[in-house]
Amino acid sequence: MTFFKLNVLAILTSVLTYNVVSTAYAQNILPTGGNILHGDAMISVSNNQQNMAIISSSNNNVIAWDDFSVGVNNKVVFDNNNYLNIVKGSKESVIAGSVISGSTGSFYLVNPNGINVTTTGRIEASNIGLSTSKIDEDVVNTFVDTGDFTPKAKGMGKVSLVGSIKTENIIVDGGQVIIRDIENIKDYNGQSINNRDKESIKIKSSIKRIDVGGNSSVDLINDYKLTEDMGTVSHIGKKAISTKEEMLNLKNNLTDDYFLTNDLDLGTINSTVTDGGAFRGTFDGCYNKVSYNLDIQGNNADNIGLFSTLDGAKVENLKVNNSTISVDRPKDNQSIGGLAGTIKDSKLKNVEIDKVDIVVRNGYNANNLKVGGTAGSIKGTNTLNNVTSSVTDRTVERFVSNDKVELGSVAASAQGTLNIEGVTFSKNTQEDVKAIADNRTNAVIGNSFDKSKDINNDFVLMDGEYQHKNFYTPYFVGSNYEYTYDKENPKSYNYFDYIDNPYFKTTDYVDLNLNYTGNIENIGTYDHAFNSKVDGTKFYFIQDNIAHGEVTQRVQVKDVELIPEIIPTTEGKKDVNVATAPVLMLPMVASVDKTAVEVEDIDHSKPKVLTKNKKTTLNIIHYNYKFKDLLPDTLAKQLKLDVDMIYALSGMPYGPYKNS
């Protein structure tokens, strides 16, 4: 292995030691596309492609990467300096191997797509920062000058800390943050760090969802200063599920409380996760997704699904997608569903069953098969809150005309008491597919999204369907805005100069379509449509605190409007209809109410200004014309006044006159 600089003996020795490990691994995953932006860092990869070393003679180094992921058997080793790593690709960073910095070095990673430190992953550095916020130029400049890293706390991608962390200080800044075991954040002596004496652990969530697990003795409020108003959801004392093995072990304790730390693909399984038993505990998916391929002998089971049966259980914040159930030789009266064969006396909240594919082999002679997207059968007293469900079109084709099969996009049959809350609906739109095929309850479940029931703005249109936004990644987009074209001093603006910076390029992460070419300069409407990349992170877009599946930021360039506003009424007085303040009255004095201004002529040499603040665009009434949206410098020219006379810059009302 060849190094460009051999000035850090400890790191060199370490990487050389790693290099003797067997090369028989199936796949090596290391960061790619490294580009040094600040400092003189050198990047070297071992001959067997398993390990990477990064060394520098500069204290503070900035490196841009196409991807920063580390495979389970791979290592990335930094020297004792500080490194800010910025990912400019469209994939999340998965740390399944090791990232190790010198004992005094800092490791900071910024990836808006998300950061996942898996069960096998470990990060060791004196200071660690994991952020999914847009990286601003001033954040980078501060780091280059001082070595300090303070992200903007407007995280987009999810940050999942499941593996091992060794550090003195850590910053976690994400859209959602999930920590499997907060006591697994330790110092170099192996002792858990906390915030009792100083703020060693800083956690920020832009969507206010911080899922934290740990031993039942942990006090999140007093030990870590994590409160509910920050979005903290406590899983203290619950069992964490991060791997296929842990999910399949659920059958050994069917009454416990569980939470899911990350998306999970179970692959092919031959029994339900409860192995025929009834789950009676709680399961919080923490807005993660589960997929599976269940291939099962039907003559050995009465209830078939991800769970066999939910009985007095609570399941929430879980999405099941890309899943298939194949039943060989089913038997009479069998219940089959994407979540569970039978649901009894249970509560589901924020659960999505998305296009489960159900196949029956060698068994079409079985009678009274119950097939549903969520469950085959629903019994007892149950609550569905924000539950959506669908089966594939192929499933519909297989069963809809079979008189031995009851097919429902939510459930085949329901009896007892079924409480429907929030936005609960079927995603199958075929007329011959009911949400519940045999419905013996008073509940009604529609087959379309009802916006009026989405009081929390939880659902967005993604991939042609309304889906709960928290299963996707937020991306923040600025408000629409407009300005008035100045013919005397025309300007030209490049949109990307406003949304990008040298360290963040919007189109690295999302697709952006413009309805124009060139710059923004003439009167007109300039649209900028944001969409997720086809092969990248699935974003939803937040604009003015409202979530959208896709969104357009509009820039409107307007001409100056001259609109007659003064209507003579009685001699010596005029009624003036005005927009809401701020207003400049010249050369008049006004008594103002919320709907109109009564104006009398006064000394023209004493202009009166009514304004809320200096940043607000002005509506101006001058004589008998209203000049919309003029800024103070333009106003001064229009009225042939010195700018100092435009009291709007003061941010205060002029004299005794007040705003409406």
N, C-alpha and C positions, 0 to 999 in steps of 0.2 A: 504494500500500500504506500502511495506517495503522498506526502503533505507539501503544501506550498510554503507553510511556515511551521517550524518546529520549536515554538517558543513556550509551549505549555506542556511540560513533561508529564504531568499527571494525566492530562487528557489523552495524550499520545499513547501512554502506557495502557490506559484503560481501553482505548479502541483497538490497540494491537491485541490485547487479551481477548476481546470479543471476537476478533477475527479468526481465532482457532476453532470456534464452534463449528459443528458439522454444517455442510452446505446442502443437506438433504431436505431442507424445508420446501413446502409446496409452493409458497409465494412470498416474495419480499416486497414490502411496501415501505417506502421512504418518501419524504417530501420531495417535490419536483418543481423545476422551473425557478430555482433560487436566483434572485437578482438583487445585488447589493445596492441599496439606495443611499445609505450613510455609513461611514466607517470603512475599514479595510478588511472586513471579514473574508476568510477563505473557507470554502466548502469542499470537503473531501469525502469520498465514498470508498469503503473497503472493497477489496478485489472480489469478494464473494457477494457483494451488493446487499449485505445484511445490515451494515452499520454506516453511520454518517458522523463525521466530526466537523465542528465549526469553531474556528479560532480567529482571533483578531488582536491587534495591538491597540485598537480604539476602545475606549470605555463603553461608549454607547453606539450600538449598531442597529440599523434598520434594514430588514431583508423582506422583499416581496416574493411570494411563492404562488405558483399556479395551484398547488395543493399542498397541505401540510397534514399528512396522515402517517401513522407509524404502525406497521404490522405487528402481530402478536410476538414474533420472534426477532424483531428489529429494534435497534437503538439509535437515538440521535443524541450526541453528546456535545455540549457547549463548554467553553472555557469559563473563567471567572468573571467575564465581562457581562454587560447588559445587552439583551437582544429583544428588539421589537419585531415580531414576525407578522406580516400582513398577507392574508390569503386573498388573491384576486380571481380565483376560479368560482365555479357555481356549485361546488359540493361541500358538504360539511367535513370538518376535520374529525377523523376517528383515531384516537390514540389508544391502540390495543397493545402497543409495546411500551418502550421506555423512552422518556425524554429527561435527560440528566444535565444539570448545569453545575458549574463549580460551586463550592460552598458559599461564595460571596456573590455569585452571579444572579442576574434576574432574567426570567423567561416570561415574555409576554406574547400572547397569541390573539390575533384579531381575525375573526372569520364570521361575516354576517349570515352565512348559511347555517351555522351551528357548530358546536364543539361537543364531542362525546368521548369521555375517558371511560373505557369499558372495564369490565371486571379484571382483565389482565393488564390494563394500562397503569402506568405510574408516571408521575411527574415529580422531579426533585429540583428545587432551586430555592435560593434564599428568599426571593420575592417572585410570586407567580401572579400573572394577570390573564384571565380568560374572558374575552369580550366579543360580543356579536354586534356591537354598535357600529354605525358608520364612523370611520376614522377621520377625524378632522385634522386639518393642517396644523392648527395650534397645539393639538395633542402631541403630534409627532415632533414639532419644534421644541416643545417643553422637554420631551424625552431626550432629544439630541443634546439639548443644553444642560440638562440636570440629571438625566437617568430616571426621572419620575414618570409614572404612567397613570393618568387619570382619565378613563373613558367617559363619554358623554352620558352614560346611564340611559340610553335609549336602545337597548338591545333588540335585535331582530331574531336571529336563530336561537334555538334551545341550547342550553348548556346542561349536560348530564355528567355528574361526577359520581362514578360508580367504583372506580379503581382506587389506587393508592396515591395520596398526596403528602409530600414532605416539604415543609416550608416554614418560614418565620412569619410571612405575611402573604395573604392571598386576596385578590379582587376577582369576584365573579359577577359578570355583567351580561345578562341575557334577556331574551324575550321571556321565556319560562326558564326556571332553574330547578333542576332535580338533583338532590344529594342523597345517595343511598344511606350513608352512615356518616353523620357530621363528625363523629369522634374519630373517623379514619383520616381526618386532616390533622397531621402530626408534625412535630418539629424533628430536627435531626437526631434527637435523643429518643425518639419513639413515643413522646408524650403528646396527647391531644392538645391542640391549642384552642383557645376560646377568646371571648371578648370581656372577661370579667375585669381585667386590669387595663387593657388597652384594646383598641379595635384591630385585632390581627386578621379577622375575617370580615370582609366587606362584600355583601351580596345585594345586588339590585336586579329587579325584574320590571321591565317596562309595561308588562300586562298584569303585573301584580299577581303572580302565581309562582311561589317558591315552595316546592315540595321537599320536605326534610324528614329523613328517617334517622333512627338511632336507638340506642338502648333505652329502656323504659325509665331509667334514672336521669336522663338528660332533661335539663330545664332550658328550653329554647329562649325564653324571655330573659331570665337572669344571667344565664351563662353566655348566650350568643346575641342578645338584644334583637332577636327576630320576633316581630309582633304581627298580629293579624292584619293591621292596617298597612303593612308592607306587602301583604299578599301571602304571608306564610301559611302553609297548610301542613299541619303536624301529622307525621306518620310515626311518631315516637312510639316504640313498643310493637309496631307492626312488623310483619315479615316482608322483606324486600324480595322481589322477583326480577332477576336481570338476565337469566339464561334459560335455555330450553329445559335443562335438568331441573332447575328450581321450579319451573312451571309444572313439570310432570310430577314433582314431589308433592304438589298440592294435595294429591289424593291421600297422603298420609295424615293430614290434619284438615278436615273439611269444615271446621267451625272457627278457624282463626281469621285474623284480619291481615290482608295482603295489600301491597302496592307495587305497581309496575314501574321500573325506573327508565325503561327505554323501549323503543320498538322491538318487536320480537317475532322472528320467523321460526316457527316450530318445525318446518319441513314436513316430512311424512311421518305421521304417527298412526298407531294401530289401535288405540283406545282413546276415549275421552280423557281429559286431564283429571277427572275425578274417578276414572276407571269404573264407571257404573254407579258410583255413589252420589248422594245428594249433597251439594254444597250449601252450607248454612251460615257461612261467615260473611265478611265484607271484602270486596275487591275494588280498589281504586286504580284505574288504568293510568291516571295522571296524564290524560290526553295523549297516550301512546297507542300504537297500532299493533295488533296481533294478526298474523296470517298462519294458515296451516293447511295441510292436505291429509284429511282423516280417511284412511282406508280400513274399513272395519267389517267383521263378520256380523251380519245383522241378526242371525239367530241366537246370538249370545247377549243381546241387549234390548231393553225395552225403550230406552231414551238415548238419543244420539245427537251430539253437538259438540261444541268446544267443551262445555260442561254437560254431564248427563242430565242432571236435574238441578234447578235452583229452588230451594225450599226454605223460605224465611231468610233469604239472602238479600244483600244489597250490592249491586254492581253499578259503577259509575265511571264516567270519563274514559270510555273504552271504545275503540273502533276496530271492527273485524273486517278485513278486506283481503282480496286475493286468496280466497279460501275455497276449498272443495271438500265435499263429503261424498265418499263412495261407499255404498252399503251393498254388501254381497249377501244374497239370500235373506232379505228382510222377512219379518214375520207379521202376522196380523196385529192390528192396533198399535203399531210402532209409531213413535213420535220422533221427528227429525227436524232440527232447527240449527241455524248458524251459530247462535249463542248457546242454546240448551235444547234438549229434546222436550222437556217439560219445565215450565216456570210456575211455581206455586207460592202464594203468600210472600211475594218478593217485591223489591223496588229497583227500578232501572232509571238512571238519570244520565243524560248526555252520553247515550250509547248509540252507535251507528253500526248497522250490519249492512255492508256494501257489496251487493251482487254476489252472494254466496252461490256456488254452483253445486247442485245436489244431483247425484247419479245413483240409480238403483240397478244392480246387476242380478240376473238369475232370480228374479223375484216378483215379476209382475202379477203372479197369482195371489200374492199376499193381499188380504182384504183390509180396508179401512186404514191405509197408511195416512199419517198426518204429516204434511211437509210444509214448513214455514221458514221465512227468512230469519226471523229471530227465534221462534220456537215452534215446535209442532203443536203443543197444547199449552194453554194458559188456564190455571185453575185457582180457586180460592179468591183471596183479596190481594190485588196487585196494583202497582202504580207505575205508569210509563210517563216519564217527564223528559222532554227533548229526546225522543227515541225515533230514529228513522231506520227503515229496513227495506231491503230489496233482494230478489233472487235474479239470477241471470236469465236472459231471454231463452237460452237453451233449456234451462230448468222449466220455464213456462211451457215450451214446446213439448217437453217430455211428459208433463203431468196434467196439463190443463184439460185435456179431453179424456183422461183416464177416470172412469167412474169408480175405480177402486181407491183413488187417491184424492184426498182433500188438500188443496194447495192455497195458501195465503201468503201474500208478500210479507206480512208481519207474523201471522200465526194461522195454522189450519183451523184451530177451534179455540174458543174462549168461553168460559162459563164462570159464574160467581160475580164478584164485584171488580170491575176494571176502571181505575181512575186514570183519566188522560189529562196530562198537564203540559204546559209549555207548547213547544212546536213538535208535535208527534204526527208523523205521516208516512205513508207508503211511497216509495220511489218508483214502483212499477206502475206504469201508466196504461197498460193494456186493459181494455174494458172488461175482459172476461177474467181478470185477476183481482179479487177483492183483498183488502188489507187483512181481514179475517174471514175465512171461507164460511165457517159455521159459528156465527156470533150469537151467543146466548146471554150477552150482557147488554146494558144500556149504552155502552161506550160506542162512539162513532170516530173512526179514524179515516181521514181523507187520503186521497192519493196525489195531493199537491201541497206545496208550501203555502202557508197562510201568514203573510207578512204581519198582519194585525196581532198575531200571537207572539211574535218575536220581540217582546218588549225590551229585551236587553241587547238587541242587535247582535245576537249570537251567530246568525247564519249568513253565509256569503255564497254567491254563485260560483262554484268551482267545477271546471270540466263539465259544464252544462247542467249541474245539479246543485241544489242548495245543500250545503254541508256546514257542520259546526266549525267555526273559524279556528278554535283552539287546537284542532288537529293539524293546523298548518302554521306557517311562519309569518309573523307580521313584518311589513315593510312600510316605512313612514314616508309619506309624500306631502309636499308643501301645499298650502292653500292656493286656490285660483287667485289671480290678481289682475288689476287693470291699471293703466295709466293713460294720460292724455298726450296725444301727439303734439309736439311743439314745432310748428312750422318754421319758426325763427331759429331754432336750435335743434335740428333733428338729430336723433341718436340711434345707434345700432347696438343691439345686445345679442350675444351668443348665449343661448339657453344653458349650454353645458358649463359655461363659466360660472353659473350660479349654483348648479347642483353637484358639480364635481370639484375635485381638488387634485393635487399631484399624487395623492395616496389613495384616492377613492374614485373609481370610474363606474357610474351607474350601470352601464351596459355590460360590465363584468358579471353582474348578478341577476339582472332582469332584462327583458326585451323592452325597448322603448321605440314607439312608432310616432313619427311627426307628420303632420298634414302640410308641411311646407319644407322648402330647402333654404339654406342660407341662414341669415340672421333675422331677429325680430326688429323691425325698423319702421314699417309703414302701417297705416291704419288697417286693422283687420283682426281676425281671431286666429290664434296660434295654439294648436292642440298637441299635447304630449301624452300618448296613451301608454300606460304601464301594464305589462303582462309578465307572468312567470315564463322562464325559459322552458322549452319542451323537455329538455334533458337535465334541467337543473332543479334547484330547490323550489318547492311549491309555496309561493308567497301569497298572502292576501294583503291588501293595501289599505292603510289607515290614512285618511285625509280628513282634517277637521274633526278628529275623534270618532269618525264613522268608518266602519269596515266595509270593504268592497272586494269582490273577486278580481276585478280589474278596475282601473280608474284612469281618468284623464285629468291632467293638470292643464288648465287653460290660462293663457295670457291674452288679455283683451287690450288692444291699442285703440283708443277712442279719439274722435275729433272733438274739438271744443264745440259745445252746443250753445246756441243763442236762442233762448226761449222767453218770449214775453211773459212776465210774471205779475205785473202790477195791473190791477183792475180798478179803475176809478169807481168810487161809490158815492161819497158826499164831498162837497167842496172842501178842499184843504186836507182830506184824509184819503187814504188808500188801503185796501185789504190786499195782503200779499200771502199767497200760499207758498210755503217753503218746506224743504226736506228737513229732516231732523238736524239739529246743530251738529257741527259748528257752522256759523254763518258770519260773514262780514257785511255789515250794513254801512253803505257809503252813498251819499252823504246824508244819512237819516239817523233817527233815534227810534228805538223800538221798545214796545212793551210786549213781552213774549208769553204765549201760552203754548200748549202742546200741539195745537193744530194750525195756528195762524199767527201772523205778526201784523199789528196795527201800526202804521208808519206815518210820521209827520215830518215835513221838510224842516231842516235845521241848517245851521251854519255849515257850509260845505268845507270849511277849512279844518273841521274837527272830525276826522273819521272815527267811527266807533267799531270795535272788534269784539265779536262774540265767538269764543272758541273753547273747545274742551282740552286739547293738548296740541303740542307743536308737531306731533307726528301724524295727526289726522289730516287727510285730504280735505280741502275746503270747498264748501258750496258758497258761492258769492252772489249777493244781490247788489247790483250797481245800477242806479237809476231804474230803468224798466227792463233790465235783462238779467238773466241768471247764467252765470258762467260756471259750469260744473267742473269739479275735480281739478282745479288749478292749484299748484303748489306756490308757496310764498314768492319765490323768485320770478315765476311766470306771472303771478298776480301783480307784482310791482311793475313789470313791463306793461301789462295790460292797462293798468290804471294810471300809468305814468307817475308813480310815486316812488320815493326812496324806500328800499327794503326795510329800513329801520321803522318806517311808519306802519308796517304790516305787523300789528301786535300779535298775530297768531303765533309768531315764534316764541312768545313769552310763555305760552301754555296757560295763561290766566285771563279771566274776563277783563274787559276794559271798563274802568270806572264802575258805575253802579249797575251795569247791564249784565244779565245772567242768561245762561242757555235755557232752552225749553226742556 
